[in-house]
Amino acid sequence: MSALHDLTLAEQAAAVRARAVSPTELVDHHLRRIAALDGLLGAYRTVDSPGAARAAHAAEALLATAGTDHDGLPPLLGVPLSVKDTWPVRGLPFTAGSAAFDDRIATADATVVGALRTAGATLLGTTTAAEFGCSSYTETAPGAARSPYGPALGAGGSSGGAAVSVAAGLAAGALGSDGGGSIRIPAAGCGVVGLKPSRGRVTPAPATDAFGLATAGPLARTVLDAALLLDVLAGSTPGDGSTLPALPAGHFRACAERDPGRLRIGVLPPADGWHPEAALACRRTAELLHDLGHEVEEAPPSDPDEYLPDFTVLWSVLAAAVPVPPEREELLLPLTRWLRARGSAHDAVSLYTAAASLTAGARAVCQRYARYDAVLSPTTDTPPLPVGALVDPDSPERTFTRMLAHTPRTPLANLTGRPSMSLPLHWTPDGLPVGVMLTARHHQEGLLLSLGAQLERARPWHHHAARQEALLEQARQATAHTGQVAR
């Protein structure tokens, strides 16, 4: 058998059911790996070793009573997962990536966290996140989340720690959230799959999102793994602003395991600011789609200036709406303070005007791309950037401008409510991941999963993990030699 962390989520679930590995073995292996590597990578905010051990023992007890009846077992029994620290996990610190909440303990699980527990998953802990999910990088106290393909490189954000935990084998899969690209951006930077579901597919409870921008979603090593997680996460709660009908058990897994048929794919034309490797990633993926039998054509461009000004209004108001005790405001990062000040300056009329403008614009965008089953573009405009590259210490406004310039297209799926997925289909000559993004019509996650799995079969990415492992070993030895932690 491969090293346990090399097994995909689906393989780990199957190994537990077949009793080829015990849940305790899986948990202990992942906890040892976290202890060895997380000082380099900054994936975890809180590691819950006692809670993970209790969950693993409970999974073993359930296995012992199940006999040979695998059908009645929870689908993710014994599988170790991580949860982004913007979702409350009962009994664990719930900081939302902020020093202002470093003493807050969650008193109850988020609904999606409860769904993972019901599915039998073992929760290893919570992962580092950008403060309040506000930025496309994850660089908060006590340090930055770093890409395992180069510890000097940032992981992206705001679900940076979640993506690192999956990419580095510190969890079999992860729960993230995406309000403007926060799942897809770090997925691209860490060489994993990141899926933003359709609006209404996954409940935000107990949180609310008055603008419908944000949603929970999976980060995983394979498309099938992402489908397995989405099957567990999908569902609504009374009071949700948007809901979709329930689907049969295993619906998304079945989608990932079937051929998508012949599709019409629109490809966004190259734009100013695209790094050559991002443009190459898009072109090569378009060629692969054509070779697989799809109808591929250039799509109309999407100008970020159409929506980013109004999106910034909503984004800043959401930041301002987080209730922070006045005496702890000074603990917030400069970007967060700037966004909150800007958001607080908007009155109800300007907020309504921006929201109405975005709704009209979202309808126009959906109509513009209605003829396509999916639209292809780079996820970000560049390969992973060095830690700190987007931050201007003297101007949070310039930081925000740089951030949007790096990821100008990801917010569009949040504004329209369409499903969108980043796939690690391209790698630079020096081995860095470059994500490509596929966005489908409303409620068509199943189509994205079918198409993504077809692309994965044609151009697998799993072999890149061997290079990552070598890089991590080099970094670990360097850290041991210097006695310093690269955080």
PyMOL commands that set and color helices and strands:
alter all, ss='L'
color gray80, all
select helices_A, chain A and resi 4-6+9-17+23-41+49-66+99-101+111-118+131-133+160-167+184-190+223-233+251-256+276-291+304-306+308-320+326-331+334-344+348-368+396-406+410-416+445-458+464-482
alter helices_A, ss='H'
color red, helices_A
select strands_A, chain A and resi 44-47+80-84+122-127+139-140+143-144+173-178+193-196+215-220+264-267+295-298+374-378+420-427+433-440
alter strands_A, ss='S'
color yellow, strands_A
deselect
rebuild
show_as cartoon
